[in-house]
């Protein structure tokens, strides 16, 4: 029997939930349910532009060519991220199919599950007490119930796995800091540097940045740097060099230094110095974004100040606080603002929030009580905004599958109402059952948002329509070119042999390869037809796909042309 203690009728449902949450079975149940949720979205949601499609296409080319050093998107050098994520995605694709979108998403699922598991066990080390299991499950559930981590578990990108490696290094850093009066065992400092190296191979400086701001904050608050010797810097940096330098040297040689030069100057420094790709936003953006990206757990953020002086006097609380505040301040100062940048601070936020909710706290004074109520209101408004956006996109971009998206939105509204109702009950009685219902409903809500709404935005998912239209052509093309519409998801759907051309080049291409197909965006059509007329090409429009390009925020109409022989 999974819940043997449910036979005790003298327990009310709040106590029943509390008892179950105190057992490790709660963690296994959470992992099993979230695995099912994520696997469903892996199959349901088509490839998304642009980052996911670029990662997947580059990984597919790595699996096809066997070149594990140089990362390319078609023939273009992709000097955005180190090779770690491409190795993992290419390996997954080689095992489960290079043409299956879900194959490239599996490493993100592994990172997601590792994050939840590590968060659970991190609490045992940070806050050892009889309530630690409950604390750990709540922290994991807070992470799983939010939209950001669920979205990253879906996407074939670096961030889900990066978060797992950051948690590994932070766990080891905490143990070294906690036992600063003792000689640090090799298993602690060695694991720290290995996890740091893995994070570098996944996303360059982000992992080291998290640990650096944590170390700097602890040293500043404690006015003590002697414990840093326990990190064994000489041997640690040697480990980092052994793990990361072979690939860095190999790619430098293979590209004559172009990869690292482009990665540092055109990617990293461009984001630090200015808002890259129109993603600039003012200081404070992430503070507000946390209420949306951490919903519904964001309703409880304002309980953290109730921890009071222990936030600075208790070692574990102080560790989480400097991790949270230090990293948050740095990313707020960076001009480029993207939602997933806040991901590395979410575990610290979940750990502190769940600690505040599971510890006996003093009664809040009038000012803190108002602050807590303000947190409820902001979180409720964030959830309402999220539901409103989902309703709008389901209506506007649902297309022929809009009915499914609309039904999912109705279920989402019901879940949101359940969350708000139990939030009201929680405010009145602070019962554990209401808290768990809120978080579980949040997890289901965001699963429905991804697998029910986003998956069925027919007008947004243009690439599958392109692929189906090509398959339905009577005259199968030997070559395919895209003009005016170069989205990576279309490249992934069509395959590596697709050409990305201008309108003029597309007309010349058809003149040379008359059994080919050109897919041209309507805005580029006049230039294309002008050259085609000059070349006396007899064109036939064989298909058309209309949709919405969410990357550019504009409607698109794709016209398919072949030459009449």
N, C-alpha and C positions, 0 to 999 in steps of 0.2 A: 504494500500500500504506500503510495507516494506521500500521503499526508496522514500518518498513523495517529497523530495527536488530534485530528479533527473529530475523533469519536468522543472526546470530552465535551459534553454538552454545556458544561458550566463556563466555557470560554466564549466570550463574545467574538465577533468577527475581527475586531481590531486586535485582540490578543492572539487570535489564531494566525493572523497575518504576521504579527510580530514574532511569534515563535518560529514560523516557517522562515522568515527573513534572517533569523539567527543561525540557521543551518546552512551548510555549504551547498545543499541541494538547491537553494534559491539561486546561487550563482550558476549552477549547471543548467537550471531551467531558463534563466535569462539568456545564457549563451545559445542554448538550443533554439529558443524562439527567435532570437535575433538572427541566427544563422538562416533559419527558414525565411524570415522576412527579406534578408539581403539577397539570398539566392533567387527568390522570386523576382525582385527588382532587376537583378542581373539579366534575367531572361526577358523581362517585360519591356525594359526601357531601351530603345535603340541607341546607337552610338551618338554621343553629344559633342557638339562643337564648343570650343575649339581645342582646348588643352587635351581632353581625353582622346580625341581622334588623332591628334598629333603623336601622343605617347604610343597609342596602339599601333598606328601605321609604322612608326619608327621601330617598334618592337617586332612587328611582323617582318619588316625588312631584315632585321637582325637575325630572326629565326630562319628566314629563307636563304640569306647569303652566308650565314655563319661568321660574319664579321662582328665580333663582340667588343671591338675597340672603338671604332668610329660610328657615331650615331647620325643617321641621315633620315630625312623626310623626303621621299622621292630622291632626287639627286642633290638636294640642298643639305648642307651641314647643319645639324640641329644641335647647336651649342647652347642649350638652355639649362640642362640638368646633368649631373654626373651619370655614369652608366649603370648604377646599382638597380634602379627601378626597371630599366630596359632588360637587364639580365633576368630578373625575376619574371617579368611579363613574357619575354621570349621563351623562357623555360616552360611557363604555364601553357603558352600557346602551342609549343611543340608537343606537349602531353595531351592537350584537350582539343586541339584544332586551331589552326592559324586563321581560319575565316570566321570563327565564332567569337562574337563580341565578348561574351561572358568569360572566355578564356583569359582575356587580358585584365579582367576585373577581379579574379580570384586572389591575387596578392593583396588587394585592398581589403577584402573580407578577412584574410588572415591577420592583417594589421589591426582591423577593427576588433576582432575577438581577442587578440593579444592585449590590446589597450584595456578592454573591460576586465580581463583576468588580472593584468598587472595592477590595475587600480584597486581591485579587491585586495590583493595581497600586500600592496603598498600600505594600506591602512593598518594591517597587522603590525607592521614595523613602525609606522608613524605614531599611532595612537593605541598601544596595547591596552586592552581592557575587555571585560566580559561583553561589552557592546560593540567590539571591533567588527565582528562578522556583519552585524546589522549596518554599521557605518559603511563597510566596504560594499555591500550590495546596493545600498542607497546611492553611493557615489557612482558605481557602475551604471545603475539605472538612470541617474541624472544624465550621464553622458549618452547613454543609448537612446534616451527619450528626446534628445534635441535634434533639430533638422540638420545641423552642420556635420556632425559625425556620421549620421546615417547617409547623408549625401556623399561624403568622402568614401564610405564603405562601398558605395555603388560605383564610383568613377574609377577608371583605370588611370590613376595618377599616383603621385608620390606621398601625399599628405597623410593617409591613413597609416601606412607603414612607418613613415617618419615619426608620427606621434608615438608609436609603440617603441621605437628605438630611443626617443627622448625620455619616455617613462623609465626604460631600463637604466639609462645613464643617471637619471634623477634619483632612482632608488639607490643605486650604488653611491652616489654623491651624498645622499642623506645618511647612509650607514657610516660613511667615513666621517661626516660631520658629527653625527651622534656619538661615535666612539672616538672622538678626537684626542682623548687622554690615553688611548691605547694604541698600540702599533697596528696599523691597518693591514689585514691579511691580503695576500696577493689576489684572492678571489674577489675582493671588493674593488681595489684600484684597477686590477686587470680587466674586470668586467666593465668598469666605468669607461676605460679607454677603448675597449673593443666596441661598446655600444656607441661611443662618440664617433669612432671611425665609420661604423655602419651608417650613422646619420649623415656623415660627410659624403659618403658614396651615394646617398639617396638625394640629398638636397643641399649640398655644400655647407654654408656657414650657419644655417638655422639651428641645428643641434648644438654646436659649440656656443652659439649666442645665448641659448637658454641657460646652459650651465654657467657661462661667464657672468650673466647678470645675477644669477643666484649666488654664486661665490662672492661677487663684489658686494651684493647687498648684505650677506651674512658677515663679511669682514667689516663692513662699515658699521653695522649695528653692534657687533660684539667688540669692535676695536681690537681685534685679535686676528693675526694672520698665521700664527704658528701651526694651526691644524692643516694648512695647505701642504705642508711637507708630507702629510700622509697620502697625498695623491701620487707621490713618486713620479715627478714630472719627467725626469730623464728617461726612465724606462717606458713611461706612458707615451711620450712623444715618439719614442722609437716604435712602439706598437702602431701608432697612427701612421707613421711613415711606411712601415712594412705592409699595412693593409691598403693604404690609399695611393701611395706613390707609384707602384707598378703600372696601374692603369693610367694615371696622370702622365707619366713619362711616355707610355706607349701611344696615347692619343696625341701628345705633343709632337712626337716623331712622325706619326701617320699623317698629321694635318699641317706639318711645318709650323706648329705653334698657333694656328688659326683658331682651334677649338677653345683653348684657355683664354686667348685674347678676346674672342667674341663673348665668351661666357662672363668674363669679368667686366669688360667695358660696356658691351651692348646690352647685357641683361642685368647683372647685379648692381653696377654703379648707376645705370640708368634709373633703376627703381629707387635707389637711395637718394639720388640728386633731384629727381623730378617725378611727377605722377605719370608713370609709363602707361601707354596705350589708353589714355583718357580715364585712368583710374585714380586720379587725385581726389583728395577729400580733406577737410580741415581736422585739426587736432580735436579729439573727443568723439570722433566717428565710431571707434571701436567700443567705447564705453556704452554708447547707445545701442550699437549692434549686438552687444552681448545679450541684451534682454530678448532680442528676436532669435538669435542663433542658439540660445540656451533655454528657450521656452520648451516646456512649462517650468523647468527647475529654476528659471530666473525669478519666479515669484518669491523665492525664498532667499535670494541673495542678501537682502537687507537684514537677515538674522545674523550674518557674520559679525557686524559690530557689537553684538551682544557678548561675544567672546572677550571683549574688553582688553584689559592689560595682558591677558594670556597670549594674545596675538604677538606680543613682543617679548614676553618672558618665557613662554613655553617653546622649547627648541623646535618641536615638530610644527607648531602653528607658525612660528617665525619663518621656518624654511619654506612653507607653502606661500606665505605672504610675500616674501621677497621674490620668489619665483613668479608669482602672479603680477605684482606691481612693477617689478623690474622689466619683465618682458613686455608688459602692456605699455609702459612708458616709451620703450624703444620703438615699438611698431607705430605708436601714435606720432612719433617724430618723423617717421619715414613718409615721404609725400605719397608714394603709391599705396593705395588702400584697396585690399581685396578681402572678402569675407573669410576665406580660409586661413588668413594670416593669424587669426586669433586662436586657432586650434591648439597650439602648444600650451596655452594658459588655461584651457578648459579643465584638465585634470586637477590642477591646483584649486580652481574655483569650486569644483565638485567636492574635493576633499574638505575644504574649509566649510562649505555650506552644509554638507552632511554631518560634519562634526558639530556645528552649531545646532543642528536639529536633533541630534542624538545625545547631547550633553545637557545636564541639568543647568539651566541658565537662570540668572536673576530676572525678576519681573522687569520688563522694559519700562523705562520712564516715559513721560508724555512725549518727549521729542523722538525717542527711539520708536515708540509705538506708532507715531505718525510716519516715521521713515519706513517702517515695515508695511504699513497700509499703502504708502506711496509705491513700494515695490510691488505689492499685489496689483495695484491699478496699472502701473506701467507694463507689467507682464500681461495682464488681461488685455490691454490695448494692443500689445505686440501680437498676441494670439489672434485677436480680432482682425488686425491688419493682415496677418498671414492668411486667414480664412477668406478675407475679402479679395486678396490678390489671386488666390486659387480659384475662387468663383469667377472672377473676371477672365482669367486666362482660359478656363474651361469653356466658357461661353464664346469667347472670341476666337480661340485657336483649336477648339476641339475637332473641327472638320467633320469627316464622316464617322469618326469614333467619338464625337462629342458627347453622345449619350452616356457612354461609360464614364467619361471624365465628370460629367454632371452628377451622375449617381454617386460617384466617389466623393464629390464635394458635399453632397447632402449628408453622407455618413460622417464626413469631417466636421460639419456643423454640429451634428449630434455629439460627437466626441468632444468638441470644444465646449458645448453646453455642459457636458458631464464634468469636464475639468473645472469650469467656473463654479458649478454647483458644489463640488467637493472642496474647492478652494474656499468657498464661503463657510462650509462646515468646518474645515481646518482652522479658519480664523476664529471660529467660535469655540472649538474644543481641543484643537491641537492633537488629534488622534492619528496614530500611525497608519490606520487603514485608509483614511482620506488622503494622506500623503502618497501612499503606494498607488492608489487608484489614479491620482493626478498624473504621476509619472508613467504608469502603464498606459493610460489613455493617450498621453503625449507620444509615447513610442508608436502606438498603433496609428495615431493621427498622421505622423510624419511618414510612416510606411505607406498609408493610403495616399498621401500627397505625392509621393514618388511613384509608387507602383500603380496607383489608380488614376491620378490626374496627369502628371508629367508624362507617363508612359503612353497616354492616349491623346496627347496634343498633336493631332494628325497634321495640322498645318505647319507645325514647327519641325517635325521630323521629315525633312525633305529628302534626305539621302535614300531611305528605303523606297520612296516613290520613284526616284531616278533609276535605281536598280531594277525595280519591277517593270518600269517602262522599257528599259533596254531588253529585258528578257522577253517582252511581248512583241518586239519588232519582228516583222516577217523577214527582213533582210538583216542578218546578223552582222554587225560591224567588226572588222578586223582590228581597227584602232579607234580610240575614243579620245576626244579633246574637250576640255572645259574652257569656256571663255566668259569672263565677267563674273563668274561664280566659282571661287576657288576654295570653298570650305573643305577642311580636312575630312569631315565625315563622308563627303561624296567621294573623295579619293579612296578612303578605306573601303567603301561599298563597291566601287568600280574595280579597284585593284591597282597595283603598282604601275602598270603600263599606261595609265591615263596621262595625258599631257595637259599642262596648265598654260594656256595661251592668251594673248590679247585678241581683240576682235579681228584686227588685220591679219595676224598670224593664223587665226582659225580659217579664214577664207583661203589663204595660201596653202594651208594644210589640206583642205578638201580638194584643192586643185591637183595636188601631188598624190594624195591617197584617196581615190574616188570611191573606194568601198568602206570609207571611214564614217564616223558619226561625230558631229559637233553639237555640243550642248551649250547654248549661249543664253546669257541673261538678257532680258528684253532691253535693258538700258544700253547694252552694247550692240544691239541689233542694227541700228542705222550704219555704223562704221563697218560692220560685217557685210551688210548687203551692198554697200558702196563698192567695196573691193570685189565682192562676188560678181557684181554686174560688170565690172571692168574686166574680170577674168572670164566672162561669158559662161558662168557656172549655172547649170539648170538644177535648182534646189527644190527639194521636197521636204515640207515640215511633216515629220512622221509621229511626233508626240509632243506633249506639253505638260509641264508640272508647275503648279502654282503653290505658293506657301509663304511662310514668314521666316526671315533670316534673323534669329534672335541675337546673333553675334553683332549684327549691324543695326538691329532695330528697324528693319524695313521689310515691306512686302517684296517678294521676288516672283518673277515669271520666267521659267526656263523653257526654251524652245529647242527642239531636237531637229537637226537638219542632216539630210543625206543628199548626195548627188544622184540625179536621175541619169542613168546611162542611156 
